[in-house]
Amino acid sequence: MSDAVTPALELDCRGMRCPLPVIKLANRIDEVPVGAVVAVTADDPAARPDIAAWCRMRGQEHLGETAAEDGVPTFLVRRLV
């Protein structure tokens, strides 16, 4: 995880297939305050474009990705609304 971003919520979506990582993000983002970051760790290749598209459609900020300790992509989303 980037030193500059500390997630307020981390979602482990390993083993979940499209569209479950995005659904989990959508269902839980309201748990963090506006301005906070949610980290979604997902090994489904579809999560990369799905999470970016969801952020554009829902007015959230896609901060990019890092990697979990096991190398699985972790997508960072800042709640804007």
Biopython code that builds the backbone (N, CA, C, O; Angstrom):
import numpy as np
from Bio.PDB.StructureBuilder import StructureBuilder

atoms = [
    (1, "MET", "N", (0.834, -1.178, 0.000)),
    (1, "MET", "CA", (0.000, 0.000, 0.000)),
    (1, "MET", "C", (0.879, 1.240, 0.000)),
    (1, "MET", "O", (1.938, 1.264, 0.626)),
    (2, "SER", "N", (0.444, 2.237, -0.685)),
    (2, "SER", "CA", (1.211, 3.475, -0.759)),
    (2, "SER", "C", (1.286, 4.138, 0.614)),
    (2, "SER", "O", (0.316, 4.145, 1.370)),
    (3, "ASP", "N", (2.465, 4.699, 0.921)),
    (3, "ASP", "CA", (2.629, 5.402, 2.199)),
    (3, "ASP", "C", (1.742, 6.642, 2.266)),
    (3, "ASP", "O", (1.362, 7.074, 3.355)),
    (4, "ALA", "N", (1.413, 7.214, 1.117)),
    (4, "ALA", "CA", (0.645, 8.447, 1.091)),
    (4, "ALA", "C", (-0.847, 8.232, 1.358)),
    (4, "ALA", "O", (-1.562, 9.180, 1.682)),
    (5, "VAL", "N", (-1.315, 6.997, 1.225)),
    (5, "VAL", "CA", (-2.739, 6.715, 1.372)),
    (5, "VAL", "C", (-2.939, 5.609, 2.404)),
    (5, "VAL", "O", (-2.417, 4.503, 2.266)),
    (6, "THR", "N", (-3.705, 5.933, 3.436)),
    (6, "THR", "CA", (-4.056, 4.924, 4.437)),
    (6, "THR", "C", (-5.554, 4.674, 4.327)),
    (6, "THR", "O", (-6.354, 5.556, 4.641)),
    (7, "PRO", "N", (-5.944, 3.475, 3.882)),
    (7, "PRO", "CA", (-7.370, 3.192, 3.723)),
    (7, "PRO", "C", (-8.106, 3.170, 5.056)),
    (7, "PRO", "O", (-7.599, 2.675, 6.063)),
    (8, "ALA", "N", (-9.315, 3.721, 5.034)),
    (8, "ALA", "CA", (-10.192, 3.657, 6.203)),
    (8, "ALA", "C", (-10.917, 2.319, 6.248)),
    (8, "ALA", "O", (-11.379, 1.891, 7.305)),
    (9, "LEU", "N", (-11.015, 1.657, 5.086)),
    (9, "LEU", "CA", (-11.699, 0.372, 4.976)),
    (9, "LEU", "C", (-10.975, -0.460, 3.942)),
    (9, "LEU", "O", (-10.651, 0.027, 2.859)),
    (10, "GLU", "N", (-10.717, -1.727, 4.275)),
    (10, "GLU", "CA", (-10.081, -2.644, 3.337)),
    (10, "GLU", "C", (-11.022, -3.799, 3.063)),
    (10, "GLU", "O", (-11.493, -4.465, 3.985)),
    (11, "LEU", "N", (-11.295, -4.033, 1.777)),
    (11, "LEU", "CA", (-12.181, -5.110, 1.368)),
    (11, "LEU", "C", (-11.367, -6.198, 0.679)),
    (11, "LEU", "O", (-10.694, -5.935, -0.317)),
    (12, "ASP", "N", (-11.428, -7.405, 1.201)),
    (12, "ASP", "CA", (-10.727, -8.537, 0.601)),
    (12, "ASP", "C", (-11.706, -9.267, -0.305)),
    (12, "ASP", "O", (-12.595, -9.980, 0.161)),
    (13, "CYS", "N", (-11.529, -9.079, -1.599)),
    (13, "CYS", "CA", (-12.423, -9.686, -2.580)),
    (13, "CYS", "C", (-11.718, -10.775, -3.380)),
    (13, "CYS", "O", (-12.130, -11.089, -4.497)),
    (14, "ARG", "N", (-10.660, -11.353, -2.819)),
    (14, "ARG", "CA", (-9.971, -12.453, -3.497)),
    (14, "ARG", "C", (-10.968, -13.599, -3.719)),
    (14, "ARG", "O", (-11.756, -13.936, -2.835)),
    (15, "GLY", "N", (-10.914, -14.180, -4.904)),
    (15, "GLY", "CA", (-11.782, -15.305, -5.225)),
    (15, "GLY", "C", (-13.167, -14.904, -5.688)),
    (15, "GLY", "O", (-13.937, -15.761, -6.123)),
    (16, "MET", "N", (-13.505, -13.635, -5.610)),
    (16, "MET", "CA", (-14.815, -13.165, -6.073)),
    (16, "MET", "C", (-14.714, -12.798, -7.547)),
    (16, "MET", "O", (-13.761, -12.146, -7.974)),
    (17, "ARG", "N", (-15.694, -13.217, -8.308)),
    (17, "ARG", "CA", (-15.708, -12.915, -9.735)),
    (17, "ARG", "C", (-16.662, -11.772, -10.034)),
    (17, "ARG", "O", (-17.562, -11.472, -9.250)),
    (18, "CYS", "N", (-16.450, -11.139, -11.181)),
    (18, "CYS", "CA", (-17.275, -10.047, -11.661)),
    (18, "CYS", "C", (-18.748, -10.429, -11.571)),
    (18, "CYS", "O", (-19.127, -11.517, -12.004)),
    (19, "PRO", "N", (-19.563, -9.574, -11.031)),
    (19, "PRO", "CA", (-19.345, -8.203, -10.589)),
    (19, "PRO", "C", (-19.201, -8.072, -9.076)),
    (19, "PRO", "O", (-19.342, -6.968, -8.549)),
    (20, "LEU", "N", (-18.927, -9.157, -8.363)),
    (20, "LEU", "CA", (-18.956, -9.127, -6.900)),
    (20, "LEU", "C", (-18.014, -8.117, -6.252)),
    (20, "LEU", "O", (-18.435, -7.479, -5.287)),
    (21, "PRO", "N", (-16.762, -7.916, -6.706)),
    (21, "PRO", "CA", (-15.928, -6.892, -6.055)),
    (21, "PRO", "C", (-16.548, -5.490, -6.124)),
    (21, "PRO", "O", (-16.482, -4.736, -5.154)),
    (22, "VAL", "N", (-17.141, -5.145, -7.255)),
    (22, "VAL", "CA", (-17.761, -3.826, -7.394)),
    (22, "VAL", "C", (-19.013, -3.733, -6.523)),
    (22, "VAL", "O", (-19.270, -2.692, -5.918)),
    (23, "ILE", "N", (-19.779, -4.796, -6.456)),
    (23, "ILE", "CA", (-20.980, -4.802, -5.614)),
    (23, "ILE", "C", (-20.590, -4.625, -4.152)),
    (23, "ILE", "O", (-21.233, -3.869, -3.423)),
    (24, "LYS", "N", (-19.534, -5.321, -3.721)),
    (24, "LYS", "CA", (-19.086, -5.185, -2.334)),
    (24, "LYS", "C", (-18.628, -3.752, -2.055)),
    (24, "LYS", "O", (-18.944, -3.193, -1.005)),
    (25, "LEU", "N", (-17.885, -3.157, -2.990)),
    (25, "LEU", "CA", (-17.462, -1.768, -2.850)),
    (25, "LEU", "C", (-18.680, -0.842, -2.754)),
    (25, "LEU", "O", (-18.743, 0.013, -1.871)),
    (26, "ALA", "N", (-19.638, -1.014, -3.655)),
    (26, "ALA", "CA", (-20.825, -0.161, -3.670)),
    (26, "ALA", "C", (-21.622, -0.280, -2.369)),
    (26, "ALA", "O", (-22.149, 0.711, -1.863)),
    (27, "ASN", "N", (-21.702, -1.482, -1.842)),
    (27, "ASN", "CA", (-22.475, -1.711, -0.617)),
    (27, "ASN", "C", (-21.794, -1.182, 0.640)),
    (27, "ASN", "O", (-22.458, -0.936, 1.647)),
    (28, "ARG", "N", (-20.475, -1.004, 0.590)),
    (28, "ARG", "CA", (-19.756, -0.661, 1.816)),
    (28, "ARG", "C", (-19.123, 0.720, 1.823)),
    (28, "ARG", "O", (-18.657, 1.163, 2.873)),
    (29, "ILE", "N", (-19.087, 1.419, 0.689)),
    (29, "ILE", "CA", (-18.393, 2.709, 0.648)),
    (29, "ILE", "C", (-19.013, 3.725, 1.600)),
    (29, "ILE", "O", (-18.317, 4.612, 2.092)),
    (30, "ASP", "N", (-20.304, 3.607, 1.864)),
    (30, "ASP", "CA", (-20.963, 4.550, 2.781)),
    (30, "ASP", "C", (-20.516, 4.380, 4.229)),
    (30, "ASP", "O", (-20.862, 5.198, 5.082)),
    (31, "GLU", "N", (-19.755, 3.334, 4.516)),
    (31, "GLU", "CA", (-19.234, 3.112, 5.870)),
    (31, "GLU", "C", (-18.086, 4.057, 6.211)),
    (31, "GLU", "O", (-17.732, 4.206, 7.381)),
    (32, "VAL", "N", (-17.505, 4.697, 5.197)),
    (32, "VAL", "CA", (-16.387, 5.604, 5.443)),
    (32, "VAL", "C", (-16.844, 7.037, 5.184)),
    (32, "VAL", "O", (-17.749, 7.257, 4.379)),
    (33, "PRO", "N", (-16.234, 8.009, 5.850)),
    (33, "PRO", "CA", (-16.629, 9.403, 5.615)),
    (33, "PRO", "C", (-16.141, 9.904, 4.253)),
    (33, "PRO", "O", (-15.200, 9.362, 3.673)),
    (34, "VAL", "N", (-16.804, 10.952, 3.761)),
    (34, "VAL", "CA", (-16.363, 11.594, 2.522)),
    (34, "VAL", "C", (-14.905, 12.014, 2.703)),
    (34, "VAL", "O", (-14.541, 12.596, 3.725)),
    (35, "GLY", "N", (-14.079, 11.716, 1.711)),
    (35, "GLY", "CA", (-12.653, 12.021, 1.760)),
    (35, "GLY", "C", (-11.798, 10.828, 2.150)),
    (35, "GLY", "O", (-10.587, 10.832, 1.929)),
    (36, "ALA", "N", (-12.417, 9.806, 2.730)),
    (36, "ALA", "CA", (-11.672, 8.612, 3.139)),
    (36, "ALA", "C", (-11.480, 7.672, 1.951)),
    (36, "ALA", "O", (-12.144, 7.794, 0.922)),
    (37, "VAL", "N", (-10.557, 6.736, 2.125)),
    (37, "VAL", "CA", (-10.189, 5.816, 1.052)),
    (37, "VAL", "C", (-10.602, 4.391, 1.410)),
    (37, "VAL", "O", (-10.452, 3.942, 2.546)),
    (38, "VAL", "N", (-11.125, 3.700, 0.403)),
    (38, "VAL", "CA", (-11.441, 2.281, 0.511)),
    (38, "VAL", "C", (-10.454, 1.532, -0.378)),
    (38, "VAL", "O", (-10.227, 1.919, -1.525)),
    (39, "ALA", "N", (-9.869, 0.464, 0.151)),
    (39, "ALA", "CA", (-8.965, -0.393, -0.612)),
    (39, "ALA", "C", (-9.695, -1.693, -0.934)),
    (39, "ALA", "O", (-10.237, -2.347, -0.043)),
    (40, "VAL", "N", (-9.703, -2.059, -2.205)),
    (40, "VAL", "CA", (-10.365, -3.283, -2.647)),
    (40, "VAL", "C", (-9.304, -4.201, -3.242)),
    (40, "VAL", "O", (-8.744, -3.908, -4.299)),
    (41, "THR", "N", (-9.033, -5.303, -2.566)),
    (41, "THR", "CA", (-8.069, -6.282, -3.065)),
    (41, "THR", "C", (-8.850, -7.346, -3.814)),
    (41, "THR", "O", (-9.703, -8.022, -3.238)),
    (42, "ALA", "N", (-8.552, -7.496, -5.115)),
    (42, "ALA", "CA", (-9.316, -8.420, -5.952)),
    (42, "ALA", "C", (-8.408, -9.065, -6.991)),
    (42, "ALA", "O", (-7.604, -8.393, -7.637)),
    (43, "ASP", "N", (-8.550, -10.381, -7.142)),
    (43, "ASP", "CA", (-7.727, -11.105, -8.114)),
    (43, "ASP", "C", (-8.450, -11.382, -9.426)),
    (43, "ASP", "O", (-7.874, -12.012, -10.313)),
    (44, "ASP", "N", (-9.675, -10.938, -9.575)),
    (44, "ASP", "CA", (-10.391, -11.078, -10.836)),
    (44, "ASP", "C", (-9.894, -9.998, -11.795)),
    (44, "ASP", "O", (-9.962, -8.815, -11.461)),
    (45, "PRO", "N", (-9.395, -10.372, -12.980)),
    (45, "PRO", "CA", (-8.893, -9.373, -13.924)),
    (45, "PRO", "C", (-9.932, -8.315, -14.297)),
    (45, "PRO", "O", (-9.563, -7.191, -14.639)),
    (46, "ALA", "N", (-11.206, -8.648, -14.240)),
    (46, "ALA", "CA", (-12.257, -7.692, -14.589)),
    (46, "ALA", "C", (-12.389, -6.589, -13.543)),
    (46, "ALA", "O", (-12.985, -5.551, -13.829)),
    (47, "ALA", "N", (-11.851, -6.783, -12.344)),
    (47, "ALA", "CA", (-11.969, -5.771, -11.292)),
    (47, "ALA", "C", (-11.287, -4.469, -11.701)),
    (47, "ALA", "O", (-11.777, -3.393, -11.358)),
    (48, "ARG", "N", (-10.183, -4.539, -12.417)),
    (48, "ARG", "CA", (-9.443, -3.317, -12.813)),
    (48, "ARG", "C", (-10.341, -2.370, -13.618)),
    (48, "ARG", "O", (-10.531, -1.228, -13.198)),
    (49, "PRO", "N", (-10.896, -2.795, -14.751)),
    (49, "PRO", "CA", (-11.753, -1.862, -15.487)),
    (49, "PRO", "C", (-13.097, -1.613, -14.791)),
    (49, "PRO", "O", (-13.647, -0.516, -14.886)),
    (50, "ASP", "N", (-13.622, -2.615, -14.101)),
    (50, "ASP", "CA", (-14.923, -2.459, -13.440)),
    (50, "ASP", "C", (-14.891, -1.398, -12.346)),
    (50, "ASP", "O", (-15.795, -0.566, -12.262)),
    (51, "ILE", "N", (-13.866, -1.419, -11.514)),
    (51, "ILE", "CA", (-13.787, -0.459, -10.409)),
    (51, "ILE", "C", (-13.560, 0.951, -10.950)),
    (51, "ILE", "O", (-14.155, 1.909, -10.457)),
    (52, "ALA", "N", (-12.701, 1.081, -11.962)),
    (52, "ALA", "CA", (-12.474, 2.400, -12.564)),
    (52, "ALA", "C", (-13.769, 2.948, -13.172)),
    (52, "ALA", "O", (-14.086, 4.125, -13.002)),
    (53, "ALA", "N", (-14.512, 2.099, -13.877)),
    (53, "ALA", "CA", (-15.771, 2.531, -14.493)),
    (53, "ALA", "C", (-16.806, 2.882, -13.426)),
    (53, "ALA", "O", (-17.533, 3.866, -13.569)),
    (54, "TRP", "N", (-16.877, 2.092, -12.367)),
    (54, "TRP", "CA", (-17.824, 2.364, -11.289)),
    (54, "TRP", "C", (-17.535, 3.726, -10.671)),
    (54, "TRP", "O", (-18.460, 4.488, -10.390)),
    (55, "CYS", "N", (-16.259, 4.038, -10.455)),
    (55, "CYS", "CA", (-15.887, 5.334, -9.886)),
    (55, "CYS", "C", (-16.347, 6.476, -10.780)),
    (55, "CYS", "O", (-16.882, 7.469, -10.287)),
    (56, "ARG", "N", (-16.145, 6.350, -12.088)),
    (56, "ARG", "CA", (-16.584, 7.395, -13.022)),
    (56, "ARG", "C", (-18.102, 7.557, -12.978)),
    (56, "ARG", "O", (-18.603, 8.681, -12.957)),
    (57, "MET", "N", (-18.832, 6.456, -12.965)),
    (57, "MET", "CA", (-20.293, 6.514, -12.989)),
    (57, "MET", "C", (-20.886, 7.013, -11.679)),
    (57, "MET", "O", (-21.960, 7.613, -11.681)),
    (58, "ARG", "N", (-20.201, 6.775, -10.556)),
    (58, "ARG", "CA", (-20.745, 7.113, -9.242)),
    (58, "ARG", "C", (-20.116, 8.359, -8.619)),
    (58, "ARG", "O", (-20.437, 8.715, -7.485)),
    (59, "GLY", "N", (-19.223, 9.021, -9.354)),
    (59, "GLY", "CA", (-18.642, 10.261, -8.854)),
    (59, "GLY", "C", (-17.640, 10.060, -7.720)),
    (59, "GLY", "O", (-17.479, 10.935, -6.869)),
    (60, "GLN", "N", (-16.975, 8.921, -7.709)),
    (60, "GLN", "CA", (-15.934, 8.652, -6.721)),
    (60, "GLN", "C", (-14.573, 8.784, -7.410)),
    (60, "GLN", "O", (-14.493, 8.753, -8.638)),
    (61, "GLU", "N", (-13.523, 8.928, -6.635)),
    (61, "GLU", "CA", (-12.184, 9.117, -7.205)),
    (61, "GLU", "C", (-11.403, 7.812, -7.189)),
    (61, "GLU", "O", (-11.160, 7.234, -6.130)),
    (62, "HIS", "N", (-11.014, 7.358, -8.367)),
    (62, "HIS", "CA", (-10.173, 6.161, -8.501)),
    (62, "HIS", "C", (-8.726, 6.616, -8.368)),
    (62, "HIS", "O", (-8.228, 7.364, -9.210)),
    (63, "LEU", "N", (-8.058, 6.174, -7.327)),
    (63, "LEU", "CA", (-6.688, 6.613, -7.050)),
    (63, "LEU", "C", (-5.632, 5.728, -7.688)),
    (63, "LEU", "O", (-4.440, 6.013, -7.573)),
    (64, "GLY", "N", (-6.044, 4.663, -8.358)),
    (64, "GLY", "CA", (-5.098, 3.743, -8.956)),
    (64, "GLY", "C", (-4.999, 2.469, -8.153)),
    (64, "GLY", "O", (-5.934, 2.085, -7.450)),
    (65, "GLU", "N", (-3.867, 1.823, -8.265)),
    (65, "GLU", "CA", (-3.719, 0.546, -7.576)),
    (65, "GLU", "C", (-2.320, 0.348, -7.030)),
    (65, "GLU", "O", (-1.345, 0.935, -7.499)),
    (66, "THR", "N", (-2.264, -0.491, -6.036)),
    (66, "THR", "CA", (-1.013, -0.965, -5.466)),
    (66, "THR", "C", (-1.122, -2.484, -5.465)),
    (66, "THR", "O", (-1.977, -3.043, -6.151)),
    (67, "ALA", "N", (-0.277, -3.145, -4.715)),
    (67, "ALA", "CA", (-0.357, -4.602, -4.624)),
    (67, "ALA", "C", (-0.342, -5.018, -3.162)),
    (67, "ALA", "O", (0.382, -4.448, -2.346)),
    (68, "ALA", "N", (-1.144, -6.008, -2.847)),
    (68, "ALA", "CA", (-1.132, -6.592, -1.512)),
    (68, "ALA", "C", (0.186, -7.346, -1.339)),
    (68, "ALA", "O", (0.932, -7.528, -2.302)),
    (69, "GLU", "N", (0.465, -7.778, -0.131)),
    (69, "GLU", "CA", (1.725, -8.491, 0.135)),
    (69, "GLU", "C", (1.888, -9.727, -0.738)),
    (69, "GLU", "O", (3.010, -10.111, -1.067)),
    (70, "ASP", "N", (0.773, -10.354, -1.118)),
    (70, "ASP", "CA", (0.843, -11.554, -1.962)),
    (70, "ASP", "C", (0.826, -11.222, -3.460)),
    (70, "ASP", "O", (0.751, -12.123, -4.296)),
    (71, "GLY", "N", (0.897, -9.925, -3.796)),
    (71, "GLY", "CA", (0.959, -9.508, -5.182)),
    (71, "GLY", "C", (-0.385, -9.264, -5.849)),
    (71, "GLY", "O", (-0.433, -8.830, -7.000)),
    (72, "VAL", "N", (-1.476, -9.537, -5.145)),
    (72, "VAL", "CA", (-2.809, -9.322, -5.706)),
    (72, "VAL", "C", (-3.077, -7.818, -5.778)),
    (72, "VAL", "O", (-2.772, -7.095, -4.830)),
    (73, "PRO", "N", (-3.641, -7.338, -6.890)),
    (73, "PRO", "CA", (-3.921, -5.906, -7.020)),
    (73, "PRO", "C", (-4.874, -5.396, -5.943)),
    (73, "PRO", "O", (-5.845, -6.059, -5.578)),
    (74, "THR", "N", (-4.571, -4.204, -5.450)),
    (74, "THR", "CA", (-5.425, -3.510, -4.491)),
    (74, "THR", "C", (-5.772, -2.166, -5.100)),
    (74, "THR", "O", (-4.891, -1.347, -5.363)),
    (75, "PHE", "N", (-7.058, -1.944, -5.324)),
    (75, "PHE", "CA", (-7.554, -0.747, -5.984)),
    (75, "PHE", "C", (-7.990, 0.255, -4.916)),
    (75, "PHE", "O", (-8.693, -0.100, -3.971)),
    (76, "LEU", "N", (-7.575, 1.489, -5.073)),
    (76, "LEU", "CA", (-7.841, 2.522, -4.079)),
    (76, "LEU", "C", (-8.899, 3.490, -4.592)),
    (76, "LEU", "O", (-8.783, 4.039, -5.688)),
    (77, "VAL", "N", (-9.933, 3.688, -3.777)),
    (77, "VAL", "CA", (-11.053, 4.553, -4.138)),
    (77, "VAL", "C", (-11.289, 5.554, -3.018)),
    (77, "VAL", "O", (-11.479, 5.173, -1.863)),
    (78, "ARG", "N", (-11.275, 6.844, -3.369)),
    (78, "ARG", "CA", (-11.589, 7.895, -2.392)),
    (78, "ARG", "C", (-13.066, 8.255, -2.522)),
    (78, "ARG", "O", (-13.553, 8.545, -3.615)),
    (79, "ARG", "N", (-13.763, 8.232, -1.400)),
    (79, "ARG", "CA", (-15.176, 8.601, -1.403)),
    (79, "ARG", "C", (-15.293, 10.121, -1.539)),
    (79, "ARG", "O", (-14.754, 10.873, -0.726)),
    (80, "LEU", "N", (-16.002, 10.555, -2.573)),
    (80, "LEU", "CA", (-16.206, 11.983, -2.818)),
    (80, "LEU", "C", (-17.637, 12.416, -2.518)),
    (80, "LEU", "O", (-17.878, 13.583, -2.211)),
    (81, "VAL", "N", (-18.577, 11.497, -2.603)),
    (81, "VAL", "CA", (-19.988, 11.823, -2.359)),
    (81, "VAL", "C", (-20.612, 10.791, -1.447)),
    (81, "VAL", "O", (-21.795, 10.889, -1.122)),
]
sb = StructureBuilder()
sb.init_structure("model")
sb.init_model(0)
sb.init_chain("A")
sb.init_seg("    ")
for serial, (resi, resn, name, xyz) in enumerate(atoms, 1):
    if name == "N":
        sb.init_residue(resn, " ", resi, " ")
    sb.init_atom(name, np.array(xyz, "f"), 0.0, 1.0, " ", f" {name:<3s}", serial, name[0])
structure = sb.get_structure()
